[in-house]
Amino acid sequence: MKLKFFLTVAFVLLSGTLTYSQTPFEYGKPAELKGLSKIFVDTGADIKNHERIIQEIEKEKFFVVVEKPEDAEIFLVFRGNKEKVITGTTTRPIYGTNSTSTTVNEEKRSTGSGMVLIKGKDKDRQRIIMDFESTKDTLIEKKPATKFAKEFILDF
């Protein structure tokens, strides 16, 4: 999943809004977000996670979500996934025989990873301000996209 995420970031860097150079990234700190307010949210084709992130960001009145990456000062890039996780096995006797039957117990788990980027000091580079990974392990936990947005807001 990380490879898919970073390939997507590389694609965005090559797309024209964010250009690629020999060293595509610089590393920054959350303090560099001060004074910036225009945000572009990239979740690929994942509309639900796009809406989740925007919903959290719009709760904070000082952010402006823009529709085009060229209008943005801050780029939130997020990719979500669902994976099957084995939670255990159940073994039961088969009555009338000396055999047993074993069932593998699985559940789907939501995962996600994201990055916060800003334009670098050199126009050809982007600054990585924050990276994020999360899993939704229980029913009462927030989805990874929501956690990503909330963590971004806290770091801001």
Secondary structure, 3 states (H helix, E strand, C coil): CHHHHHHHHHHHHHCCCCCCCCCCEEECCHHHHCCCCEEEEECCCCHHHHHHHHHHHHCCCCCEECCCHHHCCEEEEEEEEEEEEEEEEEEEECCCCCCEEEEEEEEEEEEEEEEEEEECCCCCCEEEEEEEEEEECCCCCCCHHHHHHHHHHHHC
